[in-house]
Amino acid sequence: QVQLVESGGGLVQPGGSLRLSCAASGSLFNSDVMGWYRQAPGKQRELVAWFTSTGTTRYADSVQGRFTISRENAKNTIRLQMNSLKPEDTAVYYCHLRRTWGNDYWGQGTQVTVSS
C-alpha cells in the first residue's frame, strides 16, 4: 500500500532547468529503495538516478553531472534537480519505489519537454 505522486514537469528551453518532486505515502520502510526512471517515445524505460541500499547516489551516464537526486526534509519525499537540459531529455519521468522483497510501485509520471 504505497502511493507515489510526481510534480514539477513542464516545458523548458534547451539549457534550462526543472525540479521534479515525488511524495510517497502509505506503508513505508527504511529498506525501501527509490529512484527516477524516464521513457521517451519509441524507447525503453530507463533508470536515470537512484539511491543505493547504503544511501549513496548513482546516475545514468547520459545525465551524469547534470542531474542530482536528493531527499527533501521529509524522508518520504525525493527530488530530481535537472540542469543543462537537452532535447534528448524529453520524456515522461516516473518516480519508483522497490521493496526489498521485490514489489514495485510507480507514480503516474510527469511530462518533461525540452524544446525551442
Salt bridges, closest charged atoms under 4 A:
ASP32 OD2 - ARG99 NH1 2.83
GLU46 OE2 - ARG38 NE 2.80
GLU72 OE2 - ARG79 NE 2.86
ASP89 OD1 - ARG38 NH1 2.94
ASP89 OD2 - ARG66 NH1 2.73
ASP104 OD1 - HIS96 NE2 2.73
ASP104 OD1 - ARG98 NH1 2.80
